Amino acid sequence: MCNPILLAVAAVATTATSVIGQIQGAKAQTKNIQASLDVKSQQIDDASTAEVNDRLREARREQGRITVAAGESGLNLNSGAVETLLMDSVTQASLSNERSLANRESRRLAADAEAQSMVPSRPTALGAGLQIALAGAQAYGASAGKGK
């Protein structure tokens, strides 16, 4: 006949090892998810920066075309019509850049929410203690019940 105390100790040790493994596995998985989120966030930032820079370059080209066309037409560059066209170009570029930045924030929030949904749960200290105690109690109860 097995000693109930030895069986309880073995169950406690086995369960404690299992709980520690769960905690370590969850920590490692969380670390990997965070690293993946960091890479994704950097990619989102890089894409947004490229969009903004492309739009600014396009706006400068457009403003150059407006200036050249006005000069070739003999218009004064300080005339209201030319200034209005140049201001419209600046305004459109600004609106496009604001939209790109808003989209960036939206994509980052979505990536963060996705990462948070993937984070595994870890046993709390209380939960781990209860699992270990319950395993010991069940093993002791089962072996003590057989001895009767």
N, C-alpha and C positions, 0 to 999 in steps of 0.2 A: 504494500500500500504506500502511496506517495504522501509525503508530508504536505499538508495544505498550505503551510507557510511558504515552503520552497516553491510550490506552484504559483502562489500569489506573487512572490518576488520575481519569478521568471516572467510572468505575465506583465508585471509593472515594467520590468526592464525592456521587454519586447515592445510594449506600447510606447514607452518613453523614447526608444530608438526610432520608432515609426513617426512619432510626433515631431521629433527633431528633424527627421528627414523631410517631413512635410514643410516645416518652417524653412529649412535651407533651400528646398526646391522652389518654394514660393518666392523667396528672396532672389534667387538666381533668375527666375522667370520675370520677376518685376524689373530687375536690372536690365535684362535683355529687351523688354518692352520699352523701357525708358531710353535705351540706346537707339532703338528703332525710331522712337518718337523724335529724338534729337536730330537724327538724319533726315526724317521726313520734314521736320520744321525748317531745317536748313535748306532743303530742296524747295519748299514753298517760298521761303524768303528770297532765294536766288531767282526763282521764276518771276516773282513780283518785281524784284529789282530790274530784271531784264525787260519786263513789260514797261516799266516806268521809263527806263533809259531809251528803249526803242521809241516810245511815244514822244519823249523830249527831242530826240534826234529828228523825228518826222516833223515835229512842230518847228524846229529850227530850219529845216529844209523848206517847209511851207512858207515860213516868214521870209526866207531868202527869195523864194520864187515871187512872192507878193512884192517885195522891195524891188527886184529886178524888173518885173512887169510894170510896176508903177514908174520906175526910172525910164524904161524904154518908151513908155507912153507919154512921157513928158510931164507926168503928174508930180506935184510937190509931195515929198515923202511925209511932210507934216500936215498934209490935207486930211480933212475929216474922214473921207472915204478910205484912204490908205490906213490911217490909224485905227479905224473901225475893223478893217480886215485883220490887221495885226493883233488887235485886242481879242478878236473872236478866236484867232488861232491860239493865243495864250490861254483863253478861257476854256476852250475845248481840251487842250492838253492838260490843264489843271483838273478838269472834271474827270477825264480819263484816268489820271493818276490817282485821284481820290477813290474812284471805283476800283482800281487795281489794289489799293491799300485795304479797302473794305473787304474785297474778295480774299485777300491774303489773311486777314483776321478771321474771316469765316472758315477758310480752309484749315487754319491752325486750330481753331476751336473744334472743328469736326475731327481732326486728327487726334487731338487731346481726348475728346470724348470716346473715340474708338479705342485708344490706348487704355483709358481708365476702365473700359468695359472688359478688357482682356486681362487685367490684373487679377491674379488668383487670390482667393481669401486665405488667410493664415490663421491658425488657431491662436486665440488669445492665451495669456498665461492662465487665466481661470479655466478656459476651455480645455487647454492641454492638461492642467492638473486634474480636472474632472475625468477626462478620458483615461488618464493613467490610474487614478483611484478606482474608477469603475472597473477597469480591466482586472486590477488586483482583487477587488471585492468579488467579482464574478468568478475568478479562478479559485479563490479561497472557498467561496460558497459552493461551487460545483464539486471541488475535491473533498470538502468537509461533509457535504451531503452524501457522497458515495461511501464514506467511511462508516456511516451509521448502519 
